[in-house]
Amino acid sequence: MDEIELKLTLDEAGERRLRTSRTLRAMTRGRATTDRLETLYFDTADWRLRDAGIAFRLRRKNGEWIQTVKAGREMRGGLSHAREVEVALDEPVPAIEKVSDEGLRETIRGAVGNAELASRAETVIRRQKRMLEHGGSLIEFALDSGEVVAGDRSEPLREAEFELIEGDPPALFEAAAAIFDRGPVQFSGDSKGERGYRLATQGTSQLPLRPRKAFSVDLDAAMSTEEALRAILAECLEQITTNAAVVVEADDPEGPHQLRIGLRRLRAALRLVPKSDSPPPFAHLRDEARRLGQAAAAVRDIDVLRGEMLARAGGLPEEGTAALDRALAERAGTARSALRRTLAAAETQSFLFEVASAVAAGVPRRRAGDLGVDLLGRTICDTMGEALDRRWKSVRGHAKGIAGLTVEGRHALRKELKALRYTVEFAEPLWSGGRLKEFLKDLKTLQDVFGSLNDVAMAEAVLMGDDPPAARHGEARLAAGLLIGAERPRAERDWAGAKAAWKALKKDGPFWERPPRGAG
């Protein structure tokens, strides 16, 4: 059968909140049950099953051993899809011959060969399970608390799982959003077996928490717009949630930066379908992404000021520079605290679950005009090509008379170029060739020009606007003024190349006028 479950990683405080959650109790139908589960995860000494994407486990519950094999597991936005085959056994000895799915059985035999299957890791957990009803759907909820063990190593394990029993996948996320109204949410991309394998091979079950850059999304010309959009949203969601966790746990400047990029990419993805024809939830998600992006930008801007602009500025008074850095550090701490509160708020959790719901179950469809054209059912090539046309047209309009653009005009063009770049990066797997690469290279060059201008504008807004961080220190105010004065000529020198960079971009675009690779 196909298993669909939403998994969330918990800390100790999160587990305590769930055990006393009134919302969880209100959704519960019947009585909660508690079981002790012992699970053994089997593989060869060189991890052949893991490498083949197969999880082979034996679990003891109420004195009975159940053999479960899972294959084809896919994680998107915390939602797990896997093919699963179970059988009861008399003893904890793996029995490949009892796997009822013939194709899966032969795949296992092919992977294992003559090697021996042995228990490589285990988990011992206390599972509290209850049935929830939400929006007419039945959902099995499990709260797991215990440990994962490999050899002489062990680590705590806490998870919440929502499994759809009857109804629609969005109900999983609606129920979870109501229960997890404090955050930030940490979607789990790992199975318990994967954690055990990692503990056995790397000495820890946890993936290192580090800032996450954007990954390319594997699209092909045969995909529908809905299928491709769900894949793109899943990638954006991974970048957002990973970097949100980094922001909460650490002061790494790259965390807010990559969080902001993830939110911008999400907004660009939600505009692949024309604004006038996009499904109703998209406008709300775009607005929420913008709101969170502004909170991340408040941190990122000060990090840029301290880590880049102040660091490269030479000839500033030493005392004033030190005072300005201290003032900026204090302001950065305030902005980080505000961002962390925003990430923990109920509105943010609801937003993340809404995006995850779109990943898991798609979005409500809207048909275009009187033609009855199913916009989400069209091929991604058609949708992407039209999205690039719209973006390109908007960029060309904003770039008209580029040499004489006002400060406001330059800012507007910078935003349009950024949105175009994200759209091009989404489209990159669908097109190939040197023209695309040159277009993207030219686009990045032009963005660098605008980046210098934006840095100066940002520095002026932070250092000279209302409530400047250096207001109470004369030497720091002087250093701030000198810093901006030093940056302006640099930005103007960069701007001098804008016209040539724009000319190169126009020459290499639009690459999407030729058919995508693989398109019939």
C-alpha atoms as one frame of an Amber mdcrd trajectory, in Angstrom:
protein
   0.000   0.000   0.000   1.069   3.650  -0.292   1.844   5.375   2.996   1.372
   9.113   3.400   2.602  10.590   6.640   3.780  13.945   7.932   6.732  13.815
  10.313   7.992  16.540  12.624  11.113  16.572  14.771  10.607  17.635  18.381
  12.797  18.896  21.166  12.065  18.212  24.833   9.965  21.367  25.226   7.960
  20.538  22.109   7.183  17.095  23.443   5.946  18.566  26.734   3.674  21.002
  24.901   2.115  18.188  22.872   1.419  16.088  25.942  -0.628  18.944  27.409
  -2.143  20.265  24.153  -5.842  21.090  24.471  -6.185  21.309  20.693  -4.827
  17.786  20.301  -7.232  16.460  22.904 -10.179  18.245  21.260  -9.458  16.542
  17.925  -9.046  13.101  19.501 -11.698  10.478  18.833 -11.711   7.559  21.239
  -8.950   6.867  23.724  -5.223   7.295  23.284  -3.123   4.138  23.531   0.514
   3.722  24.532   2.879   0.998  23.279   6.535   0.166  23.680   8.091  -0.475
  20.296  11.430  -2.140  19.679  12.626  -1.919  16.086  15.643  -3.547  14.452
  16.962  -2.172  11.160  18.692  -4.689   8.929  21.254  -4.248   6.193  24.450
  -5.747   4.847  27.808  -4.740   6.271  28.335  -2.389   3.319  24.796  -0.900
   3.456  23.492  -2.271   0.160  19.818  -1.913   1.039  20.246   1.675   2.167
  22.060   2.478  -1.068  19.185   0.891  -2.997  16.646   3.094  -1.184  15.163
   0.188   0.794  14.430   0.117   4.533  14.167  -3.381   6.044  12.990  -3.509
   9.644  11.570  -5.880  12.240   9.404  -4.370  14.973   8.144  -6.043  18.140
   4.776  -4.921  19.427   2.772  -6.733  22.070   5.039  -9.777  21.768   4.614
 -10.076  17.973   7.295  -9.411  15.380   6.299  -7.548  12.204   8.615  -7.371
   9.213   8.213  -4.161   7.200   9.934  -3.267   3.948   9.704   0.263   2.574
  10.910   1.377  -0.843  10.606   4.389  -3.104  10.458   6.743  -0.140  10.097
  10.388  -1.107  10.077  13.366   1.238   8.481  16.659   0.258   7.742  19.287
   2.857   7.753  16.744   5.648   5.306  14.483   3.792   6.496  10.950   3.236
   5.417   8.734   0.354   6.628   5.132   0.326   5.679   1.667  -0.894   5.276
  -0.543   2.152   4.955  -4.332   2.583   4.362  -6.021   5.947   4.203  -9.588
   7.249   4.074 -11.164  10.734   7.038 -13.350  11.789   7.553 -15.871  14.586
  11.085 -14.688  15.404  13.295 -11.637  14.788  15.027 -13.105  11.751  14.648
 -11.304   8.388  12.719 -13.322   5.810  13.174 -11.961   2.286  11.124 -14.839
   0.867   8.069 -13.568   2.766   8.032 -10.153   1.046   4.734 -10.445  -0.841
   5.531  -7.879  -3.541   7.397  -9.948  -6.142   9.147  -7.005  -7.788  10.302
  -5.622  -4.444  11.396  -9.080  -3.294  13.610  -9.528  -6.358  15.031  -6.029
  -5.955  16.053  -6.890  -2.390  17.646 -10.152  -3.471  19.512  -8.372  -6.235
  20.833  -5.763  -3.825  21.800  -8.187  -1.043  23.275 -10.927  -3.229  25.184
 -13.419  -1.105  25.797 -10.950   1.717  24.367 -11.457   5.196  21.597  -9.282
   6.608  22.213  -8.226  10.196  20.796  -5.656  12.620  22.771  -2.454  12.133
  20.727  -0.116  14.341  17.672  -0.139  16.567  15.167   2.179  18.175  13.318
   1.787  21.440  10.417   4.166  21.781   7.298   4.799  23.777   4.524   5.586
  21.285   1.338   7.352  22.291  -1.165   6.946  19.495  -4.589   8.462  18.952
  -7.088   8.948  16.170  -7.859  12.526  15.175 -10.784  13.903  13.225 -10.322
  17.123  11.301 -12.393  18.524   8.460 -14.079  15.196   7.871 -10.743  13.345
   7.575  -9.383  10.706   9.925  -5.734  11.029  10.894  -3.630   8.742  13.028
  -1.364  10.741  15.309   1.667   9.260  17.052   3.972  10.877  19.567   7.259
   8.976  19.785   9.774   9.384  22.582  12.797   7.167  23.101  16.260   6.573
  21.722  18.115   5.382  18.666  20.936   2.903  19.267  23.861   1.674  17.170
  26.480  -0.449  18.896  27.500   1.314  22.102  26.140   4.698  20.954  22.681
   6.065  21.710  20.870   9.377  21.247  17.388  10.634  22.189  14.637  10.499
  19.587  11.451  12.595  19.640   9.002  12.806  16.753   5.374  13.503  15.958
   3.749  11.702  13.042   0.453  12.343  11.273  -0.725   9.542   8.979  -3.753
   9.960   6.747  -6.233   7.131   7.255  -9.233   8.518   5.407  -9.783  11.813
   3.614  -7.589  14.383   1.881  -3.847  15.034   2.416  -4.377  18.765   3.182
  -6.140  17.705   6.375  -2.779  16.507   7.701  -1.381  20.005   7.457  -4.486
  21.782   8.682  -4.561  19.583  11.782  -0.823  19.992  12.330  -1.044  23.784
  11.968  -3.777  23.908  14.607  -1.758  21.729  17.007   1.674  23.249  16.311
   0.792  26.896  16.807   4.241  27.671  18.200   7.468  27.143  16.371   9.534
  27.148  14.427   8.346  23.908  12.865  11.025  21.359  11.985   9.853  19.012
   9.267  11.641  15.676   9.447  13.334  14.502   6.270  14.722  11.352   7.890
  13.265   7.992   8.773  14.185   6.424  12.097  16.221   3.875  10.169  18.227
   6.614   8.464  19.011   8.099  11.847  20.189   4.737  13.069  22.356   4.205
  10.009  23.893   7.661  10.470  24.590   6.956  14.151  26.288   3.699  13.172
  28.445   5.210  10.418  29.029   8.809  11.554  28.684   8.667  15.320  25.625
  10.933  15.437  22.028  10.518  14.314  21.618  14.234  13.638  22.416  15.978
  10.400  24.692  18.984  10.991  22.693  22.186  11.185  24.147  24.595   8.640
  22.813  27.251   6.241  21.298  25.742   3.115  21.648  27.225  -0.344  19.143
  26.689  -3.146  19.298  23.428  -5.088  18.305  22.897  -8.687  14.905  21.218
  -9.153  14.891  18.209 -11.466  12.213  19.135 -14.019  11.524  17.567 -17.393
   9.465  18.618 -20.395   6.794  15.954 -19.800   5.787  17.344 -16.401   2.510
  19.133 -15.885   2.648  22.602 -14.369   1.142  21.297 -11.135   3.674  18.471
 -10.805   6.599  20.794 -11.513   5.261  23.526  -9.251   4.930  21.104  -6.365
   8.558  20.050  -6.831   9.718  23.679  -6.933   7.681  24.593  -3.840   9.151
  21.595  -2.004  12.680  22.815  -2.717  11.808  26.348  -1.591  10.228  25.002
   1.581  13.329  22.957   2.409  15.524  26.028   2.037  13.178  28.138   4.165
  12.681  25.680   7.036  16.345  24.646   7.210  17.552  28.230   7.397  14.807
  29.168   9.847  16.228  26.489  12.159  19.725  27.925  11.653  18.484  31.415
  12.573  16.907  30.094  15.762  19.934  28.078  16.850  22.879  30.213  15.728
  24.062  33.711  14.817  25.589  32.622  11.485  25.026  35.558   9.067  24.396
  33.118   6.234  21.221  31.843   7.930  19.115  35.023   7.495  20.637  35.523
   4.035  19.621  32.083   2.758  16.246  32.324   4.521  15.574  35.554   2.649
  16.606  33.965  -0.658  14.338  30.980  -0.025  11.382  33.287   0.624  12.116
  35.284  -2.532  12.365  32.109  -4.592   9.032  30.983  -3.174   7.412  34.248
  -4.258   8.897  33.847  -7.735   7.602  30.261  -7.915   4.106  31.363  -6.953
   4.165  33.781  -9.885   4.952  31.158 -12.526   1.201  31.035 -13.095  -0.147
  34.459 -14.183  -1.181  36.573 -11.214  -4.716  37.037 -12.547  -5.203  33.289
 -13.018  -3.291  31.848 -10.057  -5.155  29.819  -7.403  -6.545  31.912  -4.519
  -4.063  30.657  -1.862  -1.103  31.980  -3.854  -1.716  35.659  -3.078  -1.820
  34.954   0.648   1.352  32.877   0.518   3.156  35.596  -1.450   2.132  38.202
   1.141   3.315  36.009   4.023   6.620  35.294   2.280   7.126  39.032   1.813
   6.381  39.685   5.504   8.899  37.085   6.663  11.413  38.296   4.101  11.283
  41.787   5.560  12.076  40.421   9.021  15.027  38.459   7.602  16.192  41.522
   5.647  16.430  43.583   8.839  19.062  41.132  10.103  20.785  40.606   6.764
  21.234  44.324   6.120  23.102  44.882   9.384  25.197  41.753   8.783  26.229
  43.189   5.397  27.075  46.511   7.003  29.281  44.899   9.643  30.724  41.927
   7.800  31.315  43.446   4.377  31.045  47.222   4.126  32.622  48.162   7.463
  35.283  45.468   7.051  36.468  46.785   3.677  36.335  50.478   4.574  39.834
  51.832   5.078  40.975  55.082   6.624  38.095  55.462   9.088  38.841  56.703
  12.618  39.659  53.662  14.727  37.663  54.748  17.770  34.629  55.692  15.686
  34.763  52.438  13.704  34.859  50.376  16.911  31.948  52.366  18.390  29.928
  51.995  15.195  30.566  48.250  15.123  29.402  47.928  18.738  26.242  49.895
  17.964  25.554  47.749  14.902  26.167  44.562  16.896  23.568  45.672  19.436
  21.105  46.515  16.655  21.807  43.140  15.008  20.985  41.345  18.255  17.677
  43.192  18.504  16.804  42.365  14.892  17.728  38.690  15.372  15.528  38.438
  18.447  12.647  39.973  16.507  13.184  37.539  13.609  13.228  34.581  15.988
   9.950  35.713  17.546   8.458  36.064  14.072   9.583  32.569  13.105   8.011
  31.134  16.269   4.661  32.898  15.793   1.461  31.010  14.962   1.069  32.951
  11.691   4.428  31.665  10.497   3.626  28.063  11.404   0.344  28.326   9.517
   2.188  29.715   6.482   4.720  26.866   6.472   1.999  24.237   6.742   0.067
  25.888   3.896   3.108  25.673   1.645   3.636  22.071   2.715   0.004  21.323
   1.913   0.476  22.670  -1.619   3.521  20.422  -1.955   1.680  17.367  -0.707
  -1.695  17.676  -2.355  -1.411  20.349  -4.991  -3.523  23.475  -5.011  -7.123
  24.275  -5.950  -7.344  24.677  -9.710  -8.633  27.706 -11.528  -9.463  27.698
 -15.222  -8.521  30.586 -17.462 -11.332  32.733 -18.825 -14.012  31.214 -21.011
 -11.585  28.900 -22.799 -11.658  26.343 -20.019  -7.875  25.994 -20.139  -6.577
  24.111 -17.128  -3.557  26.221 -16.252  -2.064  23.780 -13.767  -2.645  20.852
 -16.130  -0.623  22.408 -18.953   2.967  21.344 -19.540   5.588  23.086 -17.451
   7.396  24.088 -20.652   4.447  26.178 -21.820   3.951  27.728 -18.386   7.657
  28.406 -17.851   8.091  29.930 -21.298   5.187  32.306 -20.732   6.459  33.184
 -17.247   9.864  34.040 -18.693   8.178  36.156 -21.372   6.305  38.127 -18.701
   9.411  38.606 -16.597  11.511  39.625 -19.596   8.907  42.103 -20.770   8.760
  43.666 -17.308  12.570  43.900 -17.086  12.798  45.522 -20.516  10.171  48.064
 -19.521  11.960  48.969 -16.299  15.339  49.127 -18.076  14.187  51.615 -20.715
  16.589  54.569 -20.638  18.807  52.686 -18.192  21.587  55.288 -18.188  19.258
  57.967 -16.828  17.265  55.946 -14.293  16.402  57.617 -11.013  17.255  56.013
  -7.691  13.669  54.707  -7.504  13.882  53.412 -11.062  17.136  51.586 -10.365
  15.618  49.979  -7.271  12.560  48.809  -9.222  14.742  47.342 -11.977  16.914
  45.549  -9.418  13.864  43.758  -8.014  12.679  42.763 -11.490  16.122  41.392
 -12.372  16.173  39.323  -9.193  12.746  37.827  -9.944  13.865  37.064 -13.505
  16.974  35.310 -12.228  15.003  33.016  -9.923  12.635  32.146 -12.776  15.574
  31.408 -15.096  17.119  29.155 -12.448  13.837  27.245 -12.108  13.773  26.848
 -15.911  17.424  25.853 -16.288  16.836  22.046 -16.253  14.383  22.432 -19.163
  16.753  24.269 -21.506  20.377  23.635 -22.342  23.179  25.232 -24.296  25.617
  28.090 -24.134  23.001  30.766 -24.723  21.263  29.989 -21.430  24.562  29.950
 -19.551  25.634  33.267 -21.066  22.247  34.812 -20.272  22.500  33.722 -16.637
  26.099  34.957 -16.441  25.118  38.367 -17.875  22.147  38.529 -15.520  24.353
  37.915 -12.482  26.813  40.590 -13.674  24.024  43.128 -13.990  22.689  42.159
 -10.563  26.131  42.791  -9.046  25.988  46.349 -10.410  22.652  46.907  -8.741
  23.859  45.189  -5.585  26.455  47.906  -5.009  23.826  50.603  -5.405  21.471
  48.798  -3.078  24.169  48.426  -0.420  24.689  52.192  -0.354  20.946  52.869
  -0.196  20.592  50.321   2.588  23.525  51.812   4.519  22.012  55.273   4.282
  18.631  54.009   5.469  20.131  52.168   8.455  22.854  54.644   9.459  21.143
  57.941   8.633  17.443  57.145   8.928  15.132  57.338  11.910  16.706  56.073
  15.138  20.213  55.405  13.719  22.336  52.946  15.750  25.147  55.481  16.221
  22.910  58.367  17.350  24.425  58.612  20.838  28.088  58.499  19.860  29.656
  61.371  17.922  32.701  59.413  16.704  30.458  56.587  15.516  28.237  59.038
  13.624  31.320  60.447  11.916  32.471  56.936  10.967  29.022  56.189   9.559
  29.121  59.273   7.369  32.626  58.490   6.155  31.622  54.905   5.413  28.743
  56.003   3.193  30.952  58.594   1.542  33.520  55.910   0.716  30.912  53.520
  -0.690  29.154  55.972  -3.003  32.011  56.355  -5.531  32.429  52.595  -5.662
  28.741  52.124  -6.398  28.806  54.799  -9.094  31.840  53.166 -10.718  29.926
  49.906 -10.835  26.885  51.685 -12.211  28.993  53.038 -15.074  29.055  49.497
 -16.489  25.302  48.990 -16.250  24.574  50.028 -19.823  27.128  47.575 -21.264
  25.911  44.770 -18.989  22.317  45.397 -20.060  23.352  45.349 -23.736  25.040
  41.942 -23.234  21.958  40.561 -21.469  19.668  41.628 -24.312  22.000  39.983
 -26.828  21.871  36.588 -25.123  18.158  36.598 -24.354  15.580  35.330 -24.630
  17.027  31.803 -24.815  13.602  30.249 -24.157  12.325  31.073 -27.650  13.762
  27.774 -28.877  12.107  24.505 -27.768  13.180  23.022 -24.414  15.198  19.828
 -24.499  13.000  16.766 -24.584   9.957  18.718 -25.785   8.039  16.992 -28.540
